Amino acid sequence: MKFLILGAQKGQSLLEVMVALAAASMIIAAVVGAVVSALNNEQYGTSQNQATQYAQEGLDIIRNSSQADWNAFMLQIGEYCLNEDGTVPSSPPCIESIAHSIREIRIDHNLCGITPYPDPPTNAQVASVVKWSDGKCPAGTQYCHQVKLVSCFYKPSL
């Protein structure tokens, strides 16, 4: 009888070890999942910050262009692409420039809330869009993330 009791106790200990091992495995899996998620979020945040800087740079390039020659700037309307070196602008479709991204500029006249619309236009709404891919885009979608900054430019006073 002693052997039966000892055998039952050993079986119970083995069952307890297996339950503890299963619980530990689930905890480790949860921790690994949380770490992977945190790393993905950090990478996305870094990409988004970089895209925001590129979009702001696009607005700065267009602002400098408008201040240098307002009349030439106002001849531009529609969509343009910024090249990797920041030169303005080429016509779409845009080619990949910086860090698996493209930079687009959209210029529209008289969309800055001034009514009645002045003729000739004295303001332009400029949107700078940076689109990028991180390798996790759905199939058939090249750029699934974007940052868009919009600003209004006004004719400089003389």
N, C-alpha and C positions, 0 to 999 in steps of 0.2 A: 503494500500500500504506500509505502514511502515513495516508491518510484513513480506511482501514478500522480501523487501530489506534486512531486518535484517536476515531473513532465508537464503537468498543467501549468505550473508557475513559469517554466521556461517558455512555453508557448505563449503565455500571456505577455511576457517580456518582449518576445519577438514581435507580437502584434503592436505593442506600445511603441517599439522602435520604428516599425513601419509607419505608424500614424504620425509619429514625430518627424520622420523623414519626409513624408508627404506634406506636412504642414510647413516644414523648413523649405521644401522645394517651391511651394506656392509663394512663400514670403520672398524668396530669392527672385522668382519670376516677376513678382510685382515690383520689386526694387529695380531690377534690370529694365523693365518696361518704363518705369518713371524716369530713369536716367536717360534712356534712348529718347524719350519724348522731350525731356529738357534740352538735350543736345540738338535735336531737330528744331525746337523753338528758338534756341540761341542762334543757330545758323540762319534761320529765316529772318530773325531780327537784325542780324548783321547785314544780310543782303538787302533788307528793306531800308536800313540806314544808309547804305552805300547808294542805293537807287535814289533816295531822297537827295543826297548830295549831288548826284549826277543831274537830277531834274533841276535843282537850284542852279547848278552851273549852266544848264541850258537857258534858263531865264536870264541869268547874268550876261551870257553871250548875246542874246537878242536885245536886252536892255542897252548894252554898249553899242550895238549896231544902230538902234533907234536914236540914241543920243548923238551919235556921230553924224548921221544924215537922216533926219526925220522923213524928208520927202522920198528918199530911196526906200526907206523902211516901209512907208505906207503903200508902196507899189507891191509889196509882198502880201499875199492873202492866201489862205488855205493851209495845206499840210506840207511839212518839210521834215527832212531827216538831218540830224547832226552827225557829222563824221567823228571818228575816234579822236582826231586831233582838235575837235571842237569847232571846225570850220562850218560855216552856214552856207546855205542849206542845200541839200540835194533833194530831188523829188523822190517820193516813195516808189517802190517798196524799199524800206530801210534795210541796210545790211547790218549784221551783228557787229557791234563795235567793242564795247568794254564788258568784260566779265560775263559773257553769254547774255548780253542785253542789247536792246536797241533804244535809241533816243529819238523821240518824235516831237515836233513843234507844230502847234496849230495857231494860226494868226487870224483873227476876225476883227473887222473894224466896227466901231460904234456899238460895242456890246457892254459898255461899262456903266450903264445906268444913266447916261446923260440924254435927256429928251428936251426938245425935239432933237433928232439926230443932226449934228452939224454937217454941212457940206462945204468944203471937203472935210472928211473925217479928221477929228482931232484926238482920237483915242483908239487904242487897239487892245483887245483882250488876247493874251498869249497864254496858251496851255503848254506846259512841258511835261511829256509823258515818258517814263522809263519803264520798259517791259523786260522781264527776265524770266529765265528758266532755271530750275534747280534740280532737274533730273527726275522730279516727281510729278510732272504735268501729265494729265490724262493723254491717252493715245490720240494722235491727231491734233494736239494743241502744242504749238512750239513754245509760246510764252504764256504762262498761266498766272503770272503775278505782274502787278503794275503799281506804280506810284504816279500820281498826277498832281502837279502844282499849277495854279492859275493865278495870273496877275494882270493888272490893267496898266498900260503904258499911256501917258498923255504927252501931247505935243509940248516940247520944252518952251518955256517962255523966253523971249529974247531980251 
